[in-house]
Amino acid sequence: MGKEYVVMGARLECSLGVTPSFLMVPVPKGLTFKNKMAATQMDMVPMVNVLPFGACKLSAPPRPCVPVPAGPWMKPNSKVKASGIPVLTTDSCLMCACGGKISIKSSGQ
């Protein structure tokens, strides 16, 4: 299966999180796929775009996860843009400053 564009509600996983999470796209950027708002490289705000992953495996005992993105999403599709910002695909990933790697497990389409 090829890369899919990522939209509101895509399922995320963090390598240090104990549960999956979801990507939120609360602000329309003028591009949709299957009537869902497209996600862009800058949709990385904790608790707004990137919701918690339950608890963080890095802490002992495990404490509630609060994602801390360490920069914008990596590997966006730079040829397709929404409001001038590259859109995400299922190949995109986001690093957490706590040490985890956030990956996209389903596009949300």
Backbone as CSV, one residue per row, in Angstrom:
resi,resn,N_x,N_y,N_z,CA_x,CA_y,CA_z,C_x,C_y,C_z
1,MET,0.840,-1.177,0.000,0.000,0.000,0.000,0.887,1.243,0.000
2,GLY,0.560,2.226,-0.819,1.347,3.448,-0.916,1.056,4.405,0.217
3,LYS,1.785,5.503,0.201,1.599,6.540,1.200,0.218,7.172,1.038
4,GLU,-0.429,7.455,2.150,-1.701,8.174,2.125,-1.504,9.526,2.775
5,TYR,-2.317,10.475,2.362,-2.300,11.775,3.017,-2.981,11.654,4.375
6,VAL,-2.480,12.387,5.337,-2.974,12.323,6.712,-4.017,13.412,6.927
7,VAL,-5.087,13.047,7.631,-6.187,13.973,7.885,-6.572,13.960,9.369
8,MET,-7.476,14.855,9.710,-8.026,14.946,11.058,-8.446,13.563,11.549
9,GLY,-8.002,13.196,12.744,-8.380,11.916,13.328,-7.413,10.779,13.047
10,ALA,-6.286,11.064,12.389,-5.304,10.013,12.119,-4.843,9.395,13.438
11,ARG,-4.576,8.092,13.425,-4.129,7.394,14.637,-2.613,7.484,14.744
12,LEU,-2.152,7.908,15.912,-0.722,8.070,16.178,-0.251,7.085,17.234
13,GLU,1.033,6.741,17.187,1.668,5.947,18.232,3.009,6.573,18.564
14,CYS,3.354,6.572,19.856,4.664,7.028,20.301,5.430,5.808,20.804
15,SER,6.697,5.729,20.465,7.506,4.584,20.888,7.622,4.496,22.411
16,LEU,7.367,5.585,23.128,7.432,5.573,24.596,6.062,5.688,25.251
17,GLY,5.006,5.786,24.458,3.657,5.889,25.009,3.038,4.521,25.229
18,VAL,2.079,4.442,26.142,1.458,3.147,26.422,0.155,2.936,25.651
19,THR,-0.446,4.009,25.117,-1.671,3.867,24.333,-1.571,4.705,23.060
20,PRO,-2.327,4.340,22.032,-2.348,5.166,20.820,-3.030,6.504,21.109
21,SER,-2.885,7.423,20.186,-3.492,8.740,20.304,-4.019,9.138,18.936
22,PHE,-4.464,10.380,18.832,-5.026,10.876,17.577,-4.471,12.245,17.245
23,LEU,-4.439,12.551,15.957,-3.998,13.849,15.471,-5.226,14.709,15.219
24,MET,-5.245,15.877,15.801,-6.343,16.811,15.627,-5.912,17.933,14.677
25,VAL,-6.818,18.342,13.825,-6.575,19.440,12.885,-7.737,20.426,13.063
26,PRO,-7.666,21.270,14.102,-8.808,22.131,14.417,-8.980,23.339,13.499
27,VAL,-7.947,23.700,12.735,-8.026,24.889,11.876,-7.982,24.465,10.410
28,PRO,-9.050,24.732,9.649,-9.043,24.391,8.219,-7.958,25.148,7.468
29,LYS,-7.324,24.464,6.527,-6.261,25.078,5.731,-6.579,25.056,4.245
30,GLY,-7.842,24.811,3.912,-8.263,24.868,2.520,-8.034,23.619,1.698
31,LEU,-7.588,22.525,2.319,-7.362,21.283,1.582,-7.970,20.133,2.369
32,THR,-8.739,19.314,1.686,-9.343,18.149,2.328,-9.079,16.910,1.476
33,PHE,-9.122,15.770,2.126,-9.073,14.469,1.469,-10.245,13.680,2.026
34,LYS,-11.123,13.208,1.138,-12.325,12.467,1.550,-13.121,13.266,2.587
35,ASN,-13.253,14.557,2.340,-14.024,15.484,3.177,-13.495,15.649,4.593
36,LYS,-12.210,15.353,4.813,-11.579,15.565,6.119,-10.407,16.525,5.947
37,MET,-10.212,17.411,6.934,-9.153,18.410,6.842,-7.773,17.764,6.799
38,ALA,-6.946,18.243,5.861,-5.580,17.748,5.708,-4.707,18.232,6.864
39,ALA,-3.782,17.381,7.288,-2.816,17.725,8.337,-1.531,18.211,7.671
40,THR,-0.889,19.206,8.293,0.342,19.753,7.731,1.518,19.554,8.682
41,GLN,2.678,19.884,8.178,3.929,19.757,8.919,3.901,20.540,10.238
42,MET,3.098,21.581,10.322,3.064,22.416,11.523,1.962,22.026,12.512
43,ASP,1.205,20.970,12.225,0.187,20.485,13.165,0.874,19.629,14.221
44,MET,1.560,20.293,15.152,2.383,19.591,16.136,2.209,20.122,17.551
45,VAL,1.229,20.996,17.776,1.052,21.613,19.093,0.526,20.576,20.084
46,PRO,1.255,20.372,21.220,0.796,19.406,22.210,-0.567,19.801,22.771
47,MET,-1.419,18.835,22.984,-2.747,18.983,23.560,-3.732,19.702,22.629
48,VAL,-3.268,20.186,21.485,-4.135,20.791,20.475,-4.157,19.889,19.250
49,ASN,-2.964,19.594,18.701,-2.854,18.691,17.553,-2.480,17.275,17.978
50,VAL,-1.491,17.176,18.844,-0.985,15.872,19.285,-1.478,15.631,20.712
51,LEU,-2.384,14.668,20.828,-2.965,14.348,22.132,-2.081,13.350,22.879
52,PRO,-2.201,13.250,24.211,-1.349,12.360,25.008,-1.465,10.882,24.627
53,PHE,-0.412,10.145,24.953,-0.322,8.708,24.673,-0.454,7.904,25.963
54,GLY,-1.375,8.280,26.823,-1.582,7.583,28.095,-0.510,7.961,29.086
55,ALA,0.445,7.087,29.270,1.573,7.330,30.166,2.867,7.191,29.367
56,CYS,3.943,7.755,29.913,5.251,7.673,29.262,6.059,6.538,29.894
57,LYS,6.538,5.617,29.073,7.323,4.478,29.556,8.683,4.907,30.115
58,LEU,9.117,6.118,29.808,10.414,6.591,30.240,10.469,6.865,31.739
59,SER,9.335,7.171,32.335,9.313,7.489,33.766,8.955,6.250,34.585
60,ALA,9.513,6.172,35.796,9.205,5.052,36.691,8.854,5.625,38.061
61,PRO,7.665,5.412,38.547,6.544,4.766,37.851,6.062,5.633,36.689
62,PRO,5.365,5.021,35.722,4.894,5.776,34.556,4.027,6.973,34.969
63,ARG,4.351,8.130,34.391,3.576,9.346,34.623,2.751,9.653,33.381
64,PRO,1.703,10.463,33.531,0.903,10.829,32.353,1.770,11.452,31.260
65,CYS,1.477,11.086,30.046,2.195,11.601,28.880,1.751,13.029,28.591
66,VAL,2.728,13.879,28.341,2.492,15.221,27.806,3.465,15.353,26.635
67,PRO,2.970,15.208,25.387,3.870,15.269,24.243,4.646,16.585,24.203
68,VAL,5.938,16.485,23.851,6.809,17.660,23.738,7.517,17.569,22.380
69,PRO,6.840,17.992,21.297,7.466,17.901,19.975,8.792,18.653,19.914
70,ALA,9.772,17.997,19.301,11.118,18.575,19.173,11.320,19.081,17.750
71,GLY,10.407,19.910,17.284,10.479,20.435,15.922,9.270,20.003,15.130
72,PRO,9.161,20.460,13.887,8.006,20.088,13.063,8.065,18.626,12.623
73,TRP,6.951,18.160,12.065,6.888,16.807,11.517,7.966,16.643,10.443
74,MET,8.606,15.491,10.426,9.609,15.168,9.412,8.959,14.369,8.284
75,LYS,9.550,14.420,7.116,9.125,13.687,5.922,7.715,14.051,5.444
76,PRO,7.369,15.356,5.405,6.075,15.702,4.809,6.181,15.590,3.287
77,ASN,5.061,15.707,2.595,5.084,15.731,1.138,5.237,17.194,0.719
78,SER,6.428,17.593,0.342,6.706,18.994,0.032,6.090,19.454,-1.292
79,LYS,5.581,18.511,-2.090,4.963,18.884,-3.367,3.480,19.235,-3.222
80,VAL,2.854,18.805,-2.123,1.440,19.101,-1.887,1.358,19.951,-0.630
81,LYS,0.717,21.117,-0.757,0.683,22.045,0.372,-0.736,22.501,0.671
82,ALA,-0.964,22.810,1.943,-2.220,23.397,2.407,-1.845,24.705,3.081
83,SER,-2.377,25.798,2.598,-2.009,27.137,3.092,-0.499,27.353,3.049
84,GLY,0.140,26.798,2.015,1.575,26.983,1.832,2.464,26.087,2.683
85,ILE,1.862,25.165,3.437,2.622,24.283,4.335,2.523,22.851,3.813
86,PRO,3.648,22.130,3.716,3.610,20.746,3.238,2.672,19.868,4.075
87,VAL,1.929,18.988,3.391,1.001,18.085,4.077,1.724,16.823,4.546
88,LEU,1.126,16.163,5.524,1.698,14.927,6.069,1.226,13.719,5.276
89,THR,2.072,12.698,5.256,1.697,11.394,4.707,1.935,10.360,5.805
90,THR,1.556,9.138,5.536,1.755,8.073,6.516,3.228,7.779,6.755
91,ASP,4.134,8.341,5.954,5.581,8.200,6.177,6.122,9.255,7.144
92,SER,5.333,10.287,7.432,5.800,11.376,8.286,5.969,10.897,9.726
93,CYS,6.873,11.553,10.468,7.079,11.226,11.880,7.455,12.494,12.636
94,LEU,7.333,12.425,13.946,7.590,13.570,14.820,8.383,13.071,16.013
95,MET,9.463,13.745,16.340,10.259,13.351,17.496,9.763,14.091,18.734
96,CYS,9.742,13.396,19.856,9.362,13.998,21.143,10.655,14.316,21.900
97,ALA,10.695,15.470,22.537,11.887,15.865,23.293,12.172,14.913,24.451
98,CYS,11.193,14.117,24.840,11.400,13.128,25.907,12.124,11.890,25.396
99,GLY,12.266,11.763,24.064,12.998,10.633,23.494,12.184,9.722,22.614
100,GLY,10.894,9.893,22.564,10.051,9.020,21.760,9.943,9.454,20.314
101,LYS,9.545,8.509,19.475,9.287,8.791,18.063,7.800,8.578,17.828
102,ILE,7.132,9.621,17.348,5.699,9.571,17.079,5.509,9.242,15.608
103,SER,4.781,8.180,15.356,4.547,7.756,13.972,3.044,7.694,13.697
104,ILE,2.716,7.697,12.419,1.322,7.677,11.988,0.962,6.244,11.632
105,LYS,0.006,5.688,12.352,-0.363,4.280,12.142,-1.554,4.130,11.203
106,SER,-2.403,5.153,11.112,-3.470,5.160,10.102,-3.738,6.604,9.728
107,SER,-4.030,6.832,8.460,-4.140,8.185,7.915,-5.361,8.952,8.402
108,GLY,-6.385,8.253,8.850,-7.629,8.909,9.239,-8.632,8.985,8.110
109,GLN,-8.207,8.564,6.893,-9.128,8.595,5.752,-10.083,7.417,5.786
